[in-house]
Amino acid sequence: MDLSWMAWTWQTAAFFAFIALALAGMSVWEWFSPGGAPRRGILAITTTRGDRLFISLLVAAYIHLIWLAATSAPLWGASVAALIVAVIVFRKV
């Protein structure tokens, strides 16, 4: 299959590899510890590990979009901010 029509860069490949690894890691985690550890956090909704991963991915996307709109600084700052928020989401939400 020829994918030359797509603008694949190493950053794009790394992004999709990270998403695949996150999903695989969550699958392994669920295999060894079923149930998803549901709990009520600061959002006052019951969430599982998968819900928290989805929330953190959505927040990361919005952080990156806002970063692109508000500044011309490299995206590493947005990525670090997104990782910090993901840790907070997994611990508090």
KOLLOVEX-706699 format. One record per atom (N, C-alpha, C, CB): atom name; residue number from 1; x, y, z. Coordinates in nm, 4 decimals. Glycine has a CB too. Layout:
! KOLLOVEX-706699
ATOM / name / resi / u / v / w
ATOM / CA / NUM / X / Y / Z
...
//
This chain:
! KOLLOVEX-706699
ATOM / name / resi / u / v / w
ATOM / N / 1 / 0.0847 / -0.1169 / 0.0000
ATOM / CA / 1 / 0.0000 / 0.0000 / 0.0000
ATOM / C / 1 / 0.0900 / 0.1241 / 0.0000
ATOM / CB / 1 / -0.0968 / -0.0007 / 0.1226
ATOM / N / 2 / 0.0622 / 0.2152 / -0.0884
ATOM / CA / 2 / 0.1433 / 0.3359 / -0.1023
ATOM / C / 2 / 0.0836 / 0.4484 / -0.0186
ATOM / CB / 2 / 0.1535 / 0.3783 / -0.2506
ATOM / N / 3 / 0.1575 / 0.4908 / 0.0814
ATOM / CA / 3 / 0.1113 / 0.5996 / 0.1686
ATOM / C / 3 / 0.1842 / 0.7299 / 0.1405
ATOM / CB / 3 / 0.1298 / 0.5614 / 0.3145
ATOM / N / 4 / 0.2418 / 0.7423 / 0.0225
ATOM / CA / 4 / 0.3190 / 0.8626 / -0.0082
ATOM / C / 4 / 0.2312 / 0.9872 / -0.0205
ATOM / CB / 4 / 0.3966 / 0.8422 / -0.1364
ATOM / N / 5 / 0.1010 / 0.9709 / -0.0346
ATOM / CA / 5 / 0.0120 / 1.0856 / -0.0455
ATOM / C / 5 / -0.0062 / 1.1548 / 0.0897
ATOM / CB / 5 / -0.1236 / 1.0421 / -0.1011
ATOM / N / 6 / 0.0325 / 1.0867 / 0.1969
ATOM / CA / 6 / 0.0195 / 1.1451 / 0.3302
ATOM / C / 6 / 0.1504 / 1.2119 / 0.3701
ATOM / CB / 6 / -0.0204 / 1.0376 / 0.4340
ATOM / N / 7 / 0.1412 / 1.3178 / 0.4455
ATOM / CA / 7 / 0.2594 / 1.3904 / 0.4907
ATOM / C / 7 / 0.3072 / 1.3312 / 0.6228
ATOM / CB / 7 / 0.2290 / 1.5421 / 0.5060
ATOM / N / 8 / 0.3616 / 1.2103 / 0.6176
ATOM / CA / 8 / 0.4091 / 1.1440 / 0.7386
ATOM / C / 8 / 0.5454 / 1.1990 / 0.7767
ATOM / CB / 8 / 0.4159 / 0.9909 / 0.7189
ATOM / N / 9 / 0.5559 / 1.2415 / 0.8996
ATOM / CA / 9 / 0.6831 / 1.2847 / 0.9550
ATOM / C / 9 / 0.7104 / 1.1958 / 1.0760
ATOM / CB / 9 / 0.6813 / 1.4381 / 0.9939
ATOM / N / 10 / 0.8283 / 1.2070 / 1.1331
ATOM / CA / 10 / 0.8564 / 1.1239 / 1.2500
ATOM / C / 10 / 0.7687 / 1.1655 / 1.3671
ATOM / CB / 10 / 1.0049 / 1.1331 / 1.2888
ATOM / N / 11 / 0.7305 / 1.2940 / 1.3718
ATOM / CA / 11 / 0.6439 / 1.3399 / 1.4797
ATOM / C / 11 / 0.5045 / 1.2770 / 1.4683
ATOM / CB / 11 / 0.6335 / 1.4933 / 1.4781
ATOM / N / 12 / 0.4540 / 1.2685 / 1.3468
ATOM / CA / 12 / 0.3238 / 1.2057 / 1.3246
ATOM / C / 12 / 0.3285 / 1.0581 / 1.3621
ATOM / CB / 12 / 0.2802 / 1.2220 / 1.1780
ATOM / N / 13 / 0.4340 / 0.9914 / 1.3189
ATOM / CA / 13 / 0.4496 / 0.8497 / 1.3519
ATOM / C / 13 / 0.4637 / 0.8304 / 1.5024
ATOM / CB / 13 / 0.5713 / 0.7907 / 1.2793
ATOM / N / 14 / 0.5374 / 0.9184 / 1.5690
ATOM / CA / 14 / 0.5534 / 0.9078 / 1.7139
ATOM / C / 14 / 0.4198 / 0.9281 / 1.7853
ATOM / CB / 14 / 0.6562 / 1.0102 / 1.7641
ATOM / N / 15 / 0.3386 / 1.0210 / 1.7360
ATOM / CA / 15 / 0.2068 / 1.0449 / 1.7952
ATOM / C / 15 / 0.1198 / 0.9192 / 1.7873
ATOM / CB / 15 / 0.1367 / 1.1626 / 1.7244
ATOM / N / 16 / 0.1111 / 0.8612 / 1.6686
ATOM / CA / 16 / 0.0285 / 0.7415 / 1.6534
ATOM / C / 16 / 0.0872 / 0.6224 / 1.7278
ATOM / CB / 16 / 0.0123 / 0.7073 / 1.5061
ATOM / N / 17 / 0.2187 / 0.6142 / 1.7355
ATOM / CA / 17 / 0.2816 / 0.5063 / 1.8123
ATOM / C / 17 / 0.2493 / 0.5227 / 1.9610
ATOM / CB / 17 / 0.4356 / 0.5051 / 1.7899
ATOM / N / 18 / 0.2516 / 0.6469 / 2.0112
ATOM / CA / 18 / 0.2179 / 0.6707 / 2.1507
ATOM / C / 18 / 0.0734 / 0.6305 / 2.1802
ATOM / CB / 18 / 0.2402 / 0.8177 / 2.1861
ATOM / N / 19 / -0.0181 / 0.6667 / 2.0927
ATOM / CA / 19 / -0.1587 / 0.6300 / 2.1130
ATOM / C / 19 / -0.1733 / 0.4777 / 2.1143
ATOM / CB / 19 / -0.2484 / 0.6921 / 2.0021
ATOM / N / 20 / -0.1075 / 0.4099 / 2.0206
ATOM / CA / 20 / -0.1139 / 0.2633 / 2.0157
ATOM / C / 20 / -0.0538 / 0.2015 / 2.1419
ATOM / CB / 20 / -0.0404 / 0.2105 / 1.8910
ATOM / N / 21 / 0.0596 / 0.2540 / 2.1876
ATOM / CA / 21 / 0.1222 / 0.2022 / 2.3099
ATOM / C / 21 / 0.0356 / 0.2292 / 2.4332
ATOM / CB / 21 / 0.2609 / 0.2649 / 2.3290
ATOM / N / 22 / -0.0282 / 0.3456 / 2.4380
ATOM / CA / 22 / -0.1169 / 0.3761 / 2.5504
ATOM / C / 22 / -0.2349 / 0.2802 / 2.5548
ATOM / CB / 22 / -0.1672 / 0.5205 / 2.5413
ATOM / N / 23 / -0.2942 / 0.2531 / 2.4403
ATOM / CA / 23 / -0.4064 / 0.1589 / 2.4350
ATOM / C / 23 / -0.3614 / 0.0173 / 2.4691
ATOM / CB / 23 / -0.4714 / 0.1610 / 2.2962
ATOM / N / 24 / -0.2452 / -0.0224 / 2.4185
ATOM / CA / 24 / -0.1928 / -0.1552 / 2.4510
ATOM / C / 24 / -0.1608 / -0.1656 / 2.5995
ATOM / CB / 24 / -0.0673 / -0.1857 / 2.3675
ATOM / N / 25 / -0.1004 / -0.0617 / 2.6548
ATOM / CA / 25 / -0.0703 / -0.0612 / 2.7974
ATOM / C / 25 / -0.1954 / -0.0681 / 2.8830
ATOM / CB / 25 / 0.0085 / 0.0617 / 2.8331
ATOM / N / 26 / -0.2977 / 0.0058 / 2.8442
ATOM / CA / 26 / -0.4241 / 0.0013 / 2.9183
ATOM / C / 26 / -0.4883 / -0.1368 / 2.9071
ATOM / CB / 26 / -0.5212 / 0.1095 / 2.8664
ATOM / N / 27 / -0.4749 / -0.2009 / 2.7918
ATOM / CA / 27 / -0.5301 / -0.3361 / 2.7740
ATOM / C / 27 / -0.4597 / -0.4355 / 2.8654
ATOM / CB / 27 / -0.5172 / -0.3812 / 2.6272
ATOM / N / 28 / -0.3269 / -0.4275 / 2.8717
ATOM / CA / 28 / -0.2508 / -0.5170 / 2.9595
ATOM / C / 28 / -0.2870 / -0.4901 / 3.1052
ATOM / CB / 28 / -0.0982 / -0.4993 / 2.9375
ATOM / N / 29 / -0.2960 / -0.3626 / 3.1403
ATOM / CA / 29 / -0.3328 / -0.3258 / 3.2769
ATOM / C / 29 / -0.4700 / -0.3834 / 3.3126
ATOM / CB / 29 / -0.3329 / -0.1722 / 3.2934
ATOM / N / 30 / -0.5655 / -0.3724 / 3.2216
ATOM / CA / 30 / -0.6997 / -0.4256 / 3.2450
ATOM / C / 30 / -0.6978 / -0.5779 / 3.2538
ATOM / CB / 30 / -0.7950 / -0.3807 / 3.1337
ATOM / N / 31 / -0.6104 / -0.6419 / 3.1790
ATOM / CA / 31 / -0.6006 / -0.7879 / 3.1819
ATOM / C / 31 / -0.5563 / -0.8355 / 3.3209
ATOM / CB / 31 / -0.5017 / -0.8379 / 3.0734
ATOM / N / 32 / -0.4557 / -0.7677 / 3.3767
ATOM / CA / 32 / -0.4021 / -0.8093 / 3.5053
ATOM / C / 32 / -0.4812 / -0.7545 / 3.6239
ATOM / CB / 32 / -0.2591 / -0.7663 / 3.5164
ATOM / N / 33 / -0.5524 / -0.6449 / 3.6053
ATOM / CA / 33 / -0.6314 / -0.5854 / 3.7133
ATOM / C / 33 / -0.7661 / -0.5420 / 3.6572
ATOM / CB / 33 / -0.5567 / -0.4644 / 3.7783
ATOM / N / 34 / -0.8592 / -0.6382 / 3.6385
ATOM / CA / 34 / -0.9877 / -0.6047 / 3.5760
ATOM / C / 34 / -1.0720 / -0.5106 / 3.6615
ATOM / CB / 34 / -1.0661 / -0.7313 / 3.5483
ATOM / N / 35 / -1.1589 / -0.4401 / 3.5935
ATOM / CA / 35 / -1.2540 / -0.3539 / 3.6629
ATOM / C / 35 / -1.2316 / -0.2070 / 3.6404
ATOM / CB / 35 / -1.2494 / -0.3809 / 3.8072
ATOM / N / 36 / -1.1141 / -0.1675 / 3.6014
ATOM / CA / 36 / -1.0888 / -0.0277 / 3.5697
ATOM / C / 36 / -1.0796 / 0.0653 / 3.6876
ATOM / CB / 36 / -1.1926 / 0.0205 / 3.4816
ATOM / N / 37 / -1.0860 / 0.0143 / 3.8091
ATOM / CA / 37 / -1.0759 / 0.0954 / 3.9302
ATOM / C / 37 / -1.1680 / 0.2165 / 3.9263
ATOM / CB / 37 / -0.9330 / 0.1407 / 3.9505
ATOM / N / 38 / -1.3006 / 0.1947 / 3.9106
ATOM / CA / 38 / -1.3924 / 0.3088 / 3.9052
ATOM / C / 38 / -1.3926 / 0.3873 / 4.0354
ATOM / CB / 38 / -1.5335 / 0.2615 / 3.8735
ATOM / N / 39 / -1.4005 / 0.5190 / 4.0217
ATOM / CA / 39 / -1.4064 / 0.6056 / 4.1388
ATOM / C / 39 / -1.4666 / 0.7398 / 4.1004
ATOM / CB / 39 / -1.2662 / 0.6245 / 4.2005
ATOM / N / 40 / -1.5114 / 0.8118 / 4.2029
ATOM / CA / 40 / -1.5639 / 0.9468 / 4.1833
ATOM / C / 40 / -1.4545 / 1.0444 / 4.2223
ATOM / CB / 40 / -1.6947 / 0.9712 / 4.2670
ATOM / N / 41 / -1.4272 / 1.1365 / 4.1317
ATOM / CA / 41 / -1.3218 / 1.2330 / 4.1578
ATOM / C / 41 / -1.3755 / 1.3742 / 4.1643
ATOM / CB / 41 / -1.2151 / 1.2235 / 4.0523
ATOM / N / 42 / -1.2910 / 1.4706 / 4.1279
ATOM / CA / 42 / -1.3291 / 1.6111 / 4.1383
ATOM / C / 42 / -1.4351 / 1.6513 / 4.0361
ATOM / CB / 42 / -1.2074 / 1.6982 / 4.1215
ATOM / N / 43 / -1.4539 / 1.5714 / 3.9309
ATOM / CA / 43 / -1.5590 / 1.6014 / 3.8333
ATOM / C / 43 / -1.6962 / 1.5524 / 3.8773
ATOM / CB / 43 / -1.5244 / 1.5402 / 3.7000
ATOM / N / 44 / -1.7011 / 1.4805 / 3.9886
ATOM / CA / 44 / -1.8255 / 1.4269 / 4.0448
ATOM / C / 44 / -1.8932 / 1.3286 / 3.9509
ATOM / CB / 44 / -1.9213 / 1.5400 / 4.0773
ATOM / N / 45 / -1.8124 / 1.2595 / 3.8709
ATOM / CA / 45 / -1.8639 / 1.1503 / 3.7878
ATOM / C / 45 / -1.7772 / 1.0285 / 3.8151
ATOM / CB / 45 / -1.8637 / 1.1880 / 3.6342
ATOM / N / 46 / -1.8357 / 0.9111 / 3.7995
ATOM / CA / 46 / -1.7605 / 0.7885 / 3.8180
ATOM / C / 46 / -1.6834 / 0.7589 / 3.6901
ATOM / CB / 46 / -1.8540 / 0.6705 / 3.8555
ATOM / N / 47 / -1.5515 / 0.7450 / 3.7028
ATOM / CA / 47 / -1.4674 / 0.7193 / 3.5866
ATOM / C / 47 / -1.3838 / 0.5945 / 3.6099
ATOM / CB / 47 / -1.3768 / 0.8402 / 3.5565
ATOM / N / 48 / -1.3492 / 0.5281 / 3.5000
ATOM / CA / 48 / -1.2581 / 0.4146 / 3.5021
ATOM / C / 48 / -1.1244 / 0.4604 / 3.4449
ATOM / CB / 48 / -1.3160 / 0.2933 / 3.4214
ATOM / N / 49 / -1.0262 / 0.3708 / 3.4439
ATOM / CA / 49 / -0.8966 / 0.4052 / 3.3852
ATOM / C / 49 / -0.9111 / 0.4458 / 3.2393
ATOM / CB / 49 / -0.7997 / 0.2875 / 3.3972
ATOM / N / 50 / -0.9937 / 0.3748 / 3.1647
ATOM / CA / 50 / -1.0140 / 0.4087 / 3.0242
ATOM / C / 50 / -1.0771 / 0.5456 / 3.0061
ATOM / CB / 50 / -1.1000 / 0.3044 / 2.9579
ATOM / N / 51 / -1.1729 / 0.5785 / 3.0922
ATOM / CA / 51 / -1.2339 / 0.7120 / 3.0882
ATOM / C / 51 / -1.1305 / 0.8195 / 3.1151
ATOM / CB / 51 / -1.3480 / 0.7225 / 3.1899
ATOM / N / 52 / -1.0453 / 0.7948 / 3.2142
ATOM / CA / 52 / -0.9429 / 0.8932 / 3.2484
ATOM / C / 52 / -0.8402 / 0.9082 / 3.1360
ATOM / CB / 52 / -0.8728 / 0.8535 / 3.3785
ATOM / N / 53 / -0.8072 / 0.7984 / 3.0668
ATOM / CA / 53 / -0.7178 / 0.8080 / 2.9511
ATOM / C / 53 / -0.7827 / 0.8914 / 2.8413
ATOM / CB / 53 / -0.6820 / 0.6674 / 2.8977
ATOM / N / 54 / -0.9102 / 0.8674 / 2.8138
ATOM / CA / 54 / -0.9811 / 0.9430 / 2.7110
ATOM / C / 54 / -0.9872 / 1.0910 / 2.7468
ATOM / CB / 54 / -1.1224 / 0.8876 / 2.6917
ATOM / N / 55 / -1.0183 / 1.1224 / 2.8724
ATOM / CA / 55 / -1.0235 / 1.2624 / 2.9160
ATOM / C / 55 / -0.8870 / 1.3275 / 2.9007
ATOM / CB / 55 / -1.0712 / 1.2725 / 3.0623
ATOM / N / 56 / -0.7819 / 1.2569 / 2.9401
ATOM / CA / 56 / -0.6480 / 1.3157 / 2.9311
ATOM / C / 56 / -0.6054 / 1.3358 / 2.7856
ATOM / CB / 56 / -0.5462 / 1.2271 / 3.0035
ATOM / N / 57 / -0.6456 / 1.2467 / 2.6943
ATOM / CA / 57 / -0.6135 / 1.2657 / 2.5525
ATOM / C / 57 / -0.6889 / 1.3854 / 2.4943
ATOM / CB / 57 / -0.6469 / 1.1384 / 2.4726
ATOM / N / 58 / -0.8150 / 1.4019 / 2.5332
ATOM / CA / 58 / -0.8912 / 1.5181 / 2.4864
ATOM / C / 58 / -0.8317 / 1.6481 / 2.5389
ATOM / CB / 58 / -1.0376 / 1.5069 / 2.5294
ATOM / N / 59 / -0.7973 / 1.6497 / 2.6673
ATOM / CA / 59 / -0.7372 / 1.7697 / 2.7254
ATOM / C / 59 / -0.6034 / 1.8000 / 2.6577
ATOM / CB / 59 / -0.7179 / 1.7526 / 2.8779
ATOM / N / 60 / -0.5249 / 1.6970 / 2.6291
ATOM / CA / 60 / -0.3965 / 1.7174 / 2.5613
ATOM / C / 60 / -0.4167 / 1.7789 / 2.4229
ATOM / CB / 60 / -0.3205 / 1.5841 / 2.5493
ATOM / N / 61 / -0.5182 / 1.7337 / 2.3524
ATOM / CA / 61 / -0.5461 / 1.7914 / 2.2203
ATOM / C / 61 / -0.5824 / 1.9393 / 2.2325
ATOM / CB / 61 / -0.6602 / 1.7143 / 2.1506
ATOM / N / 62 / -0.6659 / 1.9727 / 2.3297
ATOM / CA / 62 / -0.7042 / 2.1131 / 2.3479
ATOM / C / 62 / -0.5863 / 2.1979 / 2.3937
ATOM / CB / 62 / -0.8183 / 2.1243 / 2.4489
ATOM / N / 63 / -0.5016 / 2.1439 / 2.4802
ATOM / CA / 63 / -0.3830 / 2.2183 / 2.5231
ATOM / C / 63 / -0.2949 / 2.2506 / 2.4028
ATOM / CB / 63 / -0.3031 / 2.1378 / 2.6285
ATOM / N / 64 / -0.2747 / 2.1520 / 2.3159
ATOM / CA / 64 / -0.1901 / 2.1747 / 2.1985
ATOM / C / 64 / -0.2533 / 2.2758 / 2.1021
ATOM / CB / 64 / -0.1642 / 2.0423 / 2.1258
ATOM / N / 65 / -0.3843 / 2.2668 / 2.0822
ATOM / CA / 65 / -0.4505 / 2.3628 / 1.9932
ATOM / C / 65 / -0.4429 / 2.5044 / 2.0484
ATOM / CB / 65 / -0.5965 / 2.3235 / 1.9717
ATOM / N / 66 / -0.4669 / 2.5205 / 2.1779
ATOM / CA / 66 / -0.4583 / 2.6531 / 2.2393
ATOM / C / 66 / -0.3150 / 2.7045 / 2.2332
ATOM / CB / 66 / -0.5077 / 2.6489 / 2.3857
ATOM / N / 67 / -0.2185 / 2.6159 / 2.2562
ATOM / CA / 67 / -0.0775 / 2.6539 / 2.2485
ATOM / C / 67 / -0.0441 / 2.7060 / 2.1083
ATOM / CB / 67 / 0.0131 / 2.5335 / 2.2845
ATOM / N / 68 / -0.0912 / 2.6345 / 2.0057
ATOM / CA / 68 / -0.0649 / 2.6773 / 1.8677
ATOM / C / 68 / -0.1299 / 2.8116 / 1.8366
ATOM / CB / 68 / -0.1151 / 2.5720 / 1.7692
ATOM / N / 69 / -0.2482 / 2.8348 / 1.8919
ATOM / CA / 69 / -0.3193 / 2.9599 / 1.8656
ATOM / C / 69 / -0.2607 / 3.0772 / 1.9430
ATOM / CB / 69 / -0.4658 / 2.9445 / 1.9003
ATOM / N / 70 / -0.2069 / 3.0509 / 2.0619
ATOM / CA / 70 / -0.1665 / 3.1607 / 2.1497
ATOM / C / 70 / -0.0192 / 3.1969 / 2.1434
ATOM / CB / 70 / -0.2007 / 3.1267 / 2.2886
ATOM / N / 71 / 0.0644 / 3.1055 / 2.0977
ATOM / CA / 71 / 0.2080 / 3.1316 / 2.1019
ATOM / C / 71 / 0.2780 / 3.0699 / 1.9813
ATOM / CB / 71 / 0.2685 / 3.0772 / 2.2318
ATOM / N / 72 / 0.3973 / 3.1186 / 1.9558
ATOM / CA / 72 / 0.4766 / 3.0602 / 1.8478
ATOM / C / 72 / 0.5906 / 2.9755 / 1.9039
ATOM / CB / 72 / 0.5322 / 3.1704 / 1.7565
ATOM / N / 73 / 0.5858 / 2.9495 / 2.0343
ATOM / CA / 73 / 0.6888 / 2.8679 / 2.0997
ATOM / C / 73 / 0.6772 / 2.7227 / 2.0522
ATOM / CB / 73 / 0.6757 / 2.8758 / 2.2551
ATOM / N / 74 / 0.7860 / 2.6468 / 2.0639
ATOM / CA / 74 / 0.7810 / 2.5058 / 2.0239
ATOM / C / 74 / 0.6770 / 2.4278 / 2.1044
ATOM / CB / 74 / 0.9188 / 2.4413 / 2.0409
ATOM / N / 75 / 0.6279 / 2.3216 / 2.0458
ATOM / CA / 75 / 0.5213 / 2.2432 / 2.1083
ATOM / C / 75 / 0.5677 / 2.1589 / 2.2261
ATOM / CB / 75 / 0.4588 / 2.1541 / 2.0066
ATOM / N / 76 / 0.6975 / 2.1559 / 2.2540
ATOM / CA / 76 / 0.7441 / 2.0782 / 2.3683
ATOM / C / 76 / 0.6799 / 2.1277 / 2.4968
ATOM / CB / 76 / 0.8964 / 2.0848 / 2.3794
ATOM / N / 77 / 0.6603 / 2.2574 / 2.5082
ATOM / CA / 77 / 0.5969 / 2.3122 / 2.6273
ATOM / C / 77 / 0.4543 / 2.2621 / 2.6439
ATOM / CB / 77 / 0.5979 / 2.4632 / 2.6218
ATOM / N / 78 / 0.3820 / 2.2564 / 2.5339
ATOM / CA / 78 / 0.2448 / 2.2050 / 2.5386
ATOM / C / 78 / 0.2439 / 2.0570 / 2.5742
ATOM / CB / 78 / 0.1740 / 2.2273 / 2.4040
ATOM / N / 79 / 0.3408 / 1.9836 / 2.5230
ATOM / CA / 79 / 0.3483 / 1.8404 / 2.5531
ATOM / C / 79 / 0.3778 / 1.8161 / 2.7013
ATOM / CB / 79 / 0.4560 / 1.7735 / 2.4667
ATOM / N / 80 / 0.4676 / 1.8954 / 2.7569
ATOM / CA / 80 / 0.4973 / 1.8835 / 2.9002
ATOM / C / 80 / 0.3736 / 1.9197 / 2.9825
ATOM / CB / 80 / 0.6170 / 1.9748 / 2.9394
ATOM / N / 81 / 0.3058 / 2.0272 / 2.9440
ATOM / CA / 81 / 0.1833 / 2.0667 / 3.0145
ATOM / C / 81 / 0.0773 / 1.9572 / 3.0045
ATOM / CB / 81 / 0.1284 / 2.1992 / 2.9574
ATOM / N / 82 / 0.0649 / 1.8953 / 2.8883
ATOM / CA / 82 / -0.0333 / 1.7886 / 2.8693
ATOM / C / 82 / 0.0007 / 1.6667 / 2.9553
ATOM / CB / 82 / -0.0404 / 1.7484 / 2.7211
ATOM / N / 83 / 0.1285 / 1.6342 / 2.9682
ATOM / CA / 83 / 0.1680 / 1.5222 / 3.0538
ATOM / C / 83 / 0.1376 / 1.5513 / 3.2006
ATOM / CB / 83 / 0.3171 / 1.4918 / 3.0362
ATOM / N / 84 / 0.1620 / 1.6735 / 3.2426
ATOM / CA / 84 / 0.1314 / 1.7113 / 3.3812
ATOM / C / 84 / -0.0189 / 1.7018 / 3.4062
ATOM / CB / 84 / 0.1822 / 1.8549 / 3.4116
ATOM / N / 85 / -0.0979 / 1.7511 / 3.3132
ATOM / CA / 85 / -0.2438 / 1.7434 / 3.3272
ATOM / C / 85 / -0.2902 / 1.5981 / 3.3264
ATOM / CB / 85 / -0.3134 / 1.8220 / 3.2143
ATOM / N / 86 / -0.2287 / 1.5133 / 3.2441
ATOM / CA / 86 / -0.2662 / 1.3717 / 3.2406
ATOM / C / 86 / -0.2404 / 1.3047 / 3.3750
ATOM / CB / 86 / -0.1891 / 1.2987 / 3.1301
ATOM / N / 87 / -0.1287 / 1.3373 / 3.4385
ATOM / CA / 87 / -0.1000 / 1.2817 / 3.5712
ATOM / C / 87 / -0.2062 / 1.3285 / 3.6705
ATOM / CB / 87 / 0.0422 / 1.3236 / 3.6195
ATOM / N / 88 / -0.2422 / 1.4553 / 3.6635
ATOM / CA / 88 / -0.3464 / 1.5078 / 3.7526
ATOM / C / 88 / -0.4796 / 1.4387 / 3.7267
ATOM / CB / 88 / -0.3616 / 1.6599 / 3.7346
ATOM / N / 89 / -0.5138 / 1.4193 / 3.5996
ATOM / CA / 89 / -0.6405 / 1.3527 / 3.5648
ATOM / C / 89 / -0.6415 / 1.2104 / 3.6216
ATOM / CB / 89 / -0.6610 / 1.3498 / 3.4095
ATOM / N / 90 / -0.5327 / 1.1375 / 3.6058
ATOM / CA / 90 / -0.5302 / 0.9993 / 3.6553
ATOM / C / 90 / -0.5320 / 0.9917 / 3.8065
ATOM / CB / 90 / -0.4084 / 0.9276 / 3.6033
ATOM / N / 91 / -0.4856 / 1.0943 / 3.8748
ATOM / CA / 91 / -0.4839 / 1.0911 / 4.0209
ATOM / C / 91 / -0.6086 / 1.1506 / 4.0833
ATOM / CB / 91 / -0.3635 / 1.1639 / 4.0720
ATOM / N / 92 / -0.6690 / 1.2516 / 4.0204
ATOM / CA / 92 / -0.7760 / 1.3273 / 4.0857
ATOM / C / 92 / -0.9140 / 1.3087 / 4.0242
ATOM / CB / 92 / -0.7421 / 1.4712 / 4.0835
ATOM / N / 93 / -0.9226 / 1.2768 / 3.8984
ATOM / CA / 93 / -1.0542 / 1.2704 / 3.8317
ATOM / C / 93 / -1.1175 / 1.1357 / 3.8537
ATOM / CB / 93 / -1.0415 / 1.2981 / 3.6811
//
